[in-house]
C-alpha cells in the first residue's frame, strides 16, 4: 500500500499482540500462574484445562450429582482466579486448587446428605445373561449405597476420605488442605472408615 | 502391650505401621480384626468409580469458567468487582432509602420553630415505633397548615426538599420508610 500501513509485510516474527495471546500448553504451572496474575486470562484457561478433571471429581464426590458438581467446580475456579495473587507457590498448584475446591464444597454442601444420582442401568442390560445382569445390578446398588454413605459422613471426615481414597493425597497434603495436623487427618480417616462400616453394615 | 491407636490402625491398613508395633499386631487378635475390618470397608469404597461425564462436558465446563472469569476483574480483585448489577442494585436501593430517611427527618442541631421547648433531636432516641411514627407523619402532614402554624425550615436544607414533595411523593416516601422498617423488623 502507498502509506505502507494497511498490509503488514510477512514476517516470521508474530506481532507483539499475538505473542501475548498464544500460550504454550506445555508451560509449567508456575509460569501459567505468573501470566494469569499479570492479567492473561488465556493462561488461566490452560490452568483450568489442566486441572478441571481433578477439581470436578472432588466436587462430584462431595455433591454426589453432576449438576451440583459442575456448579461447584466452576465456583472453585472462579475463587482460584480471584485468589491467584495470593498463591505463593509454597504448595503445588493442584494442592492449592484442591483446597479451594474442598472449601467451596464444605461451604456449599450442607450437613444434609446430598442427592446422589440413581443407579445407571444403561450398561446393566447389555449383557443378556441374567446372572451377570443381576450381579452388575447388585454392584451398582452397592456403589450407590457407598456413595450415599460417604455423602452422609461429617464434612471433615468426608473430605479426608475423598482426598485420601480417590485422589491419593498424602496425609500431610490433606492436613495442609484442611488446615489441620497429620494426626487429625488420620483420626478423621479412621472415624470415616468406622462410620462407613456402620452405615453400610446397617444397609439391607 | 497397648492396643493400636486409631493413627496406628490407619498406618496398619496402609502398610506403614512401625515395625515395633507390627509385633503387637501379629499377636493381637482384636487389633488384627479391626485392621481387617477397616481394610475391607476401604477396599469397598475404592471400588466405587465415579460416573464419567460426557466427553463434551469438559469443554463445556471450561467455557463456563471462561465466561465467569471474563466477567471478573484482574485476579486478586479490584474496585471493578463492585461494578456488577448483582452488587450495585442492593447498594443503590439502600442508598435510596438512606437518602429518603435523611430528607424526611429533622437534622441534628437544626432547631425547628414551634417544637417543644427544650427538646432537641439528641433527646430523642427513635425506636422502630418511633420511625413508624415519622413515616406516618411524613405521609399525613399538611404542609400548608404547618407553614401557617410557623414551622419554618431553613431554605436549602434537605428538610426543605422533603417539604417540597407533593402529596404523591410524600406517600411514596412514607411507603419506602415503612417497607424498610418492616424489613428490619423481620
Interface residues (C-beta under 8 A of the other chain):
Chain A: X36 X37 X39 X41 X44 X45 X48 X49 X52 X53 X56 X57 X60 X61 X66 X70 X73 X74 X77 X78 X81 X82 X83 X84 X85 X86 X117 X120 X142 X143 X146 X147 X150 X161 X165 X166 X183 X186 X187 X189 X190 X191 X193 X194 X196 X197 X200
Chain B: X6 X7 X9 X10 X11 X13 X37 X38 X40 X41 X42 X44 X45 X46 X47 X48 X49 X50 X51 X53 X57 X58 X61 X62 X64 X65 X66 X68 X69 X70 X72 X74 X75 X76 X77
